[in-house]
Amino acid sequence: MLFPACPLLALGLEFDALATFDAILQRPRPLKRGQALMRQGEPFESLFVVRSGSFKQTVAEPGRRDQVTHFYLPGEVVGLDDIGEASCFGNVVALESAFVCELPFPHLEGLVEGLPALRGELYRCLSREMRRDQRMLCLLSGRTADQRLASFLLGLSERFRSRGCSPYRFHLSMSRSDIASYLGLVLETVSRTLARFQQQGMLSVSGRELAIHDHEALGAVALASAPMMTA
């Protein structure tokens, strides 16, 4: 299979290099909704490329509810945050029926030594992962619920756009409870905020299908200055 299973890592590879890269990919394997792809604390051995479907990452801490820390969409690489560590950072669970390709990391390490283009793409994937984490920290720091949710939806929109999908209509595979956990909010706040966005004509939601009608207005909410705190 010479069609790149991982376009994010295979960008810029010549035909022979692409064939070599493709040879270390394990065959796509299916996962059912709720099935774990990686488990927190297990030895880190492989990266995974999402071919279809989506996943969430959760982190468990003693005495606290599991925290959703990441969502993975088709074409994205799972496990980048585990590189250099002995064990997996969190649990990664399928949000729907999904297919993944496995990239055994020892094989990938050996391959990048002789393929500078592949090494560069791996570094860029790591950089994107770090920037996403930084944006998440900014999102949770002193932001209102409206700003957090608007920024989250616009981020999803951009991720779908970069994969050739519509940035205005897409499927929310994650539950509102998952979104609330990711944004540091409670479920009721997420539901009320979505309802208000609909009343204001910025978007509409039917089940898990979301349509953005006023991208600029949603962006204005995301970029609005946080209210000043008074003593």
C-alpha positions as CSV (number, residue, x, y, z in Angstrom):
1,M,0.0,0.0,0.0
2,L,1.9,3.0,-1.3
3,F,-0.8,5.5,-0.6
4,P,0.5,7.2,2.6
5,A,-1.3,5.9,5.6
6,C,0.2,8.8,7.5
7,P,0.1,12.0,5.4
8,L,1.4,14.2,8.2
9,L,4.6,12.1,8.4
10,A,4.9,11.1,4.7
11,L,4.8,14.6,3.3
12,G,7.8,15.3,1.0
13,L,9.0,11.7,0.8
14,E,10.3,10.4,-2.5
15,F,8.7,7.3,-3.9
16,D,11.5,4.9,-2.6
17,A,11.5,6.5,0.8
18,L,7.7,6.4,0.9
19,A,7.8,2.7,0.1
20,T,10.4,2.1,2.9
21,F,8.2,4.1,5.4
22,D,5.1,2.2,4.3
23,A,6.8,-1.1,5.0
24,I,7.1,-0.5,8.7
25,L,3.5,0.4,9.1
26,Q,1.4,-2.4,10.6
27,R,-1.9,-3.3,8.8
28,P,-4.8,-1.1,9.8
29,R,-6.7,-2.6,12.7
30,P,-10.3,-1.8,13.8
31,L,-11.4,-0.6,17.2
32,K,-14.9,-0.4,18.5
33,R,-16.3,2.6,20.3
34,G,-15.0,2.5,23.9
35,Q,-12.1,0.2,23.1
36,A,-8.7,1.3,24.5
37,L,-5.8,1.9,22.1
38,M,-3.3,2.8,24.8
39,R,-3.5,2.5,28.5
40,Q,-2.0,4.9,31.1
41,G,1.2,3.4,32.6
42,E,1.7,0.8,29.9
43,P,5.2,0.6,28.2
44,F,5.5,3.0,25.3
45,E,6.3,1.0,22.2
46,S,4.5,2.5,19.2
47,L,2.9,5.6,17.6
48,F,-0.5,5.2,16.0
49,V,-1.9,6.9,13.0
50,V,-5.7,7.5,13.0
51,R,-7.0,6.3,9.6
52,S,-10.7,6.8,10.4
53,G,-12.8,7.6,13.5
54,S,-11.6,9.6,16.5
55,F,-10.2,9.1,20.0
56,K,-9.9,10.9,23.3
57,Q,-7.1,10.8,25.8
58,T,-7.8,10.8,29.5
59,V,-5.5,11.0,32.4
60,A,-6.3,9.5,35.8
61,E,-5.1,10.9,39.1
62,P,-5.7,9.5,42.6
63,G,-8.7,11.1,44.2
64,R,-9.8,13.0,41.1
65,R,-12.1,12.3,38.1
66,D,-10.4,11.4,34.9
67,Q,-9.4,14.5,32.9
68,V,-9.8,14.6,29.1
69,T,-6.6,16.0,27.7
70,H,-6.7,15.4,24.0
71,F,-8.9,14.5,21.0
72,Y,-7.4,12.8,17.9
73,L,-8.9,13.1,14.4
74,P,-8.2,11.2,11.2
75,G,-4.7,11.7,9.9
76,E,-3.3,12.7,13.4
77,V,-0.6,10.8,15.3
78,V,-1.3,9.3,18.7
79,G,1.6,8.9,21.2
80,L,3.8,11.8,20.3
81,D,3.6,13.0,23.9
82,D,5.1,9.6,25.0
83,I,8.3,9.8,23.0
84,G,11.2,9.7,25.3
85,E,9.2,8.3,28.1
86,A,9.1,4.7,29.4
87,S,5.3,4.6,29.7
88,C,2.1,6.0,28.2
89,F,0.9,9.3,29.6
90,G,-2.8,8.5,29.5
91,N,-5.6,6.3,28.3
92,V,-6.5,6.7,24.6
93,V,-10.0,5.4,23.8
94,A,-12.0,5.2,20.6
95,L,-15.0,7.6,20.5
96,E,-16.5,5.7,17.6
97,S,-15.6,2.8,15.3
98,A,-12.1,3.6,14.1
99,F,-9.1,2.2,12.2
100,V,-5.5,2.9,13.2
101,C,-2.1,2.0,11.7
102,E,0.7,1.1,14.1
103,L,4.2,2.6,13.8
104,P,6.6,0.6,16.0
105,F,8.8,3.3,17.4
106,P,12.1,1.4,17.4
107,H,11.6,0.8,13.6
108,L,10.7,4.5,13.1
109,E,13.8,5.6,15.0
110,G,16.0,3.5,12.7
111,L,14.3,4.7,9.6
112,V,14.5,8.5,10.3
113,E,18.3,8.2,10.6
114,G,18.5,7.6,6.9
115,L,15.6,9.8,5.8
116,P,16.1,13.5,6.7
117,A,12.7,14.4,5.2
118,L,10.9,11.9,7.5
119,R,12.9,13.2,10.5
120,G,11.9,16.7,9.6
121,E,8.2,15.8,9.4
122,L,8.5,14.0,12.8
123,Y,9.9,17.1,14.3
124,R,7.1,19.2,12.8
125,C,4.5,16.8,14.3
126,L,6.2,17.2,17.7
127,S,6.2,20.9,17.3
128,R,2.5,21.0,16.4
129,E,1.8,18.9,19.5
130,M,3.7,21.2,21.8
131,R,2.0,24.3,20.3
132,R,-1.4,22.7,20.8
133,D,-0.6,22.1,24.4
134,Q,0.5,25.7,24.8
135,R,-2.8,26.9,23.2
136,M,-4.7,24.7,25.6
137,L,-2.9,26.3,28.6
138,C,-3.8,29.8,27.2
139,L,-7.4,28.7,26.6
140,L,-7.8,27.6,30.2
141,S,-6.1,30.6,31.8
142,G,-8.5,33.4,32.8
143,R,-11.0,32.7,29.9
144,T,-14.8,32.7,30.2
145,A,-16.8,29.6,29.3
146,D,-17.9,31.4,26.0
147,Q,-14.3,32.0,25.0
148,R,-13.2,28.5,25.8
149,L,-16.0,26.8,23.9
150,A,-15.8,29.2,20.9
151,S,-12.0,28.6,20.7
152,F,-12.5,24.9,20.9
153,L,-15.0,24.8,18.1
154,L,-12.9,27.0,15.9
155,G,-9.9,24.8,16.6
156,L,-11.9,21.8,15.5
157,S,-13.0,23.7,12.4
158,E,-9.4,24.4,11.4
159,R,-8.3,20.8,12.0
160,F,-11.1,19.6,9.7
161,R,-10.2,22.2,7.1
162,S,-6.5,21.1,7.1
163,R,-7.7,17.6,6.3
164,G,-9.7,18.6,3.3
165,C,-13.1,18.4,5.1
166,S,-15.7,21.1,5.6
167,P,-14.7,23.6,8.3
168,Y,-18.3,24.7,8.7
169,R,-20.2,21.4,9.1
170,F,-18.7,18.5,11.0
171,H,-19.5,15.6,13.4
172,L,-18.8,16.0,17.1
173,S,-17.7,12.5,18.0
174,M,-17.0,13.6,21.6
175,S,-19.8,14.0,24.1
176,R,-20.6,17.3,25.8
177,S,-19.3,15.8,29.0
178,D,-16.0,15.1,27.3
179,I,-15.9,18.7,26.0
180,A,-16.6,20.0,29.5
181,S,-13.8,17.9,31.0
182,Y,-11.4,19.1,28.3
183,L,-12.3,22.8,28.8
184,G,-12.3,22.7,32.6
185,L,-16.1,23.4,32.7
186,V,-19.2,21.5,33.9
187,L,-21.6,19.8,31.6
188,E,-24.4,22.2,32.3
189,T,-22.2,25.2,31.3
190,V,-21.3,23.7,28.0
191,S,-24.9,22.9,27.2
192,R,-26.1,26.4,28.2
193,T,-23.3,28.0,26.2
194,L,-24.1,26.0,23.1
195,A,-27.7,26.9,23.4
196,R,-26.9,30.6,23.6
197,F,-24.6,30.4,20.6
198,Q,-27.5,28.8,18.7
199,Q,-29.9,31.5,19.8
200,Q,-27.4,34.1,18.6
201,G,-27.3,32.5,15.2
202,M,-23.6,31.6,15.3
203,L,-24.1,27.9,14.9
204,S,-26.7,25.1,15.1
205,V,-26.4,21.6,16.6
206,S,-28.5,18.6,15.7
207,G,-27.5,15.6,17.8
208,R,-23.8,15.4,17.2
209,E,-23.8,17.3,13.9
210,L,-22.6,20.9,14.2
211,A,-22.9,23.7,11.6
212,I,-21.1,27.0,12.0
213,H,-23.2,29.8,10.4
214,D,-21.2,32.9,11.5
215,H,-17.5,32.1,11.7
216,E,-16.5,35.8,12.3
217,A,-18.9,36.2,15.2
218,L,-17.6,33.0,16.8
219,G,-14.1,34.2,16.3
220,A,-14.9,37.5,18.0
221,V,-16.2,35.7,21.0
222,A,-13.0,33.6,21.2
223,L,-10.8,36.7,20.9
224,A,-12.8,38.9,23.3
225,S,-10.9,40.3,26.2
226,A,-11.5,38.5,29.5
227,P,-13.5,40.6,32.0
228,M,-11.5,42.5,34.6
229,M,-11.7,41.0,38.1
230,T,-12.8,43.4,40.8
231,A,-11.8,43.3,44.4
